[in-house]
Structure formats: C-alpha cells, structure tokens
Amino acid sequence: MSAKSKPLFHRVAEQRREVVHFTLDGQPASALAGDTVLTAVLTQSSQLRRNEFSGAPRAGFCLMGACQDCWMQTATGERLRACSTSIAPGMALLSAGLAA
C-alpha cells in the first residue's frame, strides 16, 4: 500500500490544528495534532494495514479498542493499537501485516 492511495477518511472539521509529520511505509505523511494513528493513516490512505493471514485490506472495525483489528507496527517493530494511540511527530508506521 502506498501513502498516496485514495484516502478512506476525509476531514470536514478542525482543520486548523498543528500539523504532525510522520511516515507511512517510508513515505512522508501528515496529520493534525490530537489525531489517533487510525485517523492519521486513513486520511492518507484507503486502508490501515493488510491482514497478516489473508492479505486482505483492514481499516479497523469497532474504532474504540475492543476488536483487535487496528493493530499496526512501527518501523522499529513496536505494535500499537491505531484507534487508541495518538500520532506523534516522526512516527514511522508500516501497513504490512504484523510480524508473528
């Protein structure tokens, strides 16, 4: 997946917050301060990650931390729950399936 794919989320309000720069699959991306990782990624891309078993695209499910469907991995191998983790400057996120 490329950070250049058509975004799934479109921001309609609160567009004047501070910009936060991060990378998604090695490509520069930006979000707004206070965004969750899930919001940051889905305003840049059509999917959050690919399922580690089937390769199917995933974009979260419950969006409140109950379903385990929004796990992502950082470039350093850290796992995080995208729906409840705030984006931070310089975060390097990967959309591939999680390593076992």
matplotlib code that plots the C-alpha trace (Angstrom):
import matplotlib.pyplot as plt

x = [0.0, 1.2, 0.6, -0.6, -3.6, -7.1, -7.9, -10.8, -11.4, -12.0, -11.5, -14.5, -13.8, -11.0, -8.5, -6.6, -4.7, -0.9, 0.4, 2.3, 4.6, 5.1, 6.0, 3.7, 5.5, 8.6, 6.6, 6.1, 2.6, 1.0, -1.8, -3.1, -2.2, -4.6, -5.4, -5.2, -2.9, -6.0, -7.3, -3.8, -3.4, -6.9, -6.8, -3.8, -4.7, -7.6, -6.5, -4.8, -2.9, -3.2, -4.3, -1.3, -3.0, -5.1, -3.5, -7.0, -7.1, -8.1, -9.3, -10.3, -13.7, -15.1, -12.9, -12.9, -10.2, -12.4, -11.9, -8.1, -8.5, -6.5, -3.1, -0.2, 3.5, 6.2, 9.4, 11.2, 8.8, 6.6, 3.0, 0.3, -3.4, -4.2, -7.6, -6.3, -2.7, -2.1, 0.0, 3.4, 5.9, 8.3, 6.4, 7.3, 4.3, 4.1, 0.9, 2.0, 0.7, 2.2, 5.2, 4.4]
y = [0.0, 3.5, 6.5, 8.1, 5.8, 7.4, 8.3, 6.5, 9.3, 13.0, 15.7, 18.0, 20.0, 21.0, 21.7, 24.4, 22.2, 21.9, 19.7, 16.5, 14.8, 11.1, 8.4, 5.6, 2.8, 5.1, 7.8, 11.3, 11.9, 14.4, 14.5, 17.0, 17.2, 15.1, 12.6, 8.9, 6.8, 5.4, 8.8, 9.9, 6.9, 6.8, 10.5, 9.5, 6.0, 3.7, 1.1, 0.8, -2.4, -5.8, -8.8, -10.9, -14.2, -13.4, -10.2, -8.6, -4.8, -3.8, -0.4, -1.0, -2.4, -1.1, 2.1, 2.0, -0.5, -3.6, -5.7, -6.1, -5.2, -2.0, -3.3, -1.7, -1.9, 0.8, 0.6, -0.4, -3.4, -2.0, -3.0, -0.4, -0.1, 2.6, 3.5, 4.5, 5.7, 9.3, 10.2, 11.6, 13.6, 11.4, 8.2, 5.6, 3.3, 0.2, -1.0, -4.6, -7.4, -7.8, -10.0, -13.1]
z = [0.0, -0.7, 1.4, -2.0, -2.3, -2.2, 1.5, 3.2, 5.7, 4.6, 7.2, 7.4, 10.6, 12.9, 10.2, 12.0, 14.5, 14.3, 11.6, 12.7, 10.2, 10.2, 7.6, 6.3, 4.6, 4.2, 2.5, 4.1, 5.5, 7.8, 10.3, 12.8, 16.5, 18.5, 15.7, 16.5, 14.4, 12.8, 11.7, 10.6, 8.4, 6.9, 6.0, 3.9, 2.6, 1.8, 4.4, 7.7, 7.1, 5.4, 7.3, 8.3, 7.4, 4.3, 3.0, 2.9, 3.5, 7.0, 8.2, 11.8, 12.9, 16.2, 16.3, 20.1, 21.1, 21.6, 18.4, 17.9, 14.2, 14.1, 15.3, 13.4, 13.5, 13.7, 11.7, 14.9, 15.4, 18.1, 17.9, 18.6, 18.5, 15.9, 17.3, 20.7, 20.1, 19.3, 16.3, 17.3, 15.3, 13.4, 13.9, 11.2, 10.5, 8.4, 6.8, 6.1, 8.3, 11.8, 12.3, 14.2]

ax = plt.figure().add_subplot(projection="3d")
ax.plot(x, y, z, "-o")
ax.set_aspect("equal")
plt.show()
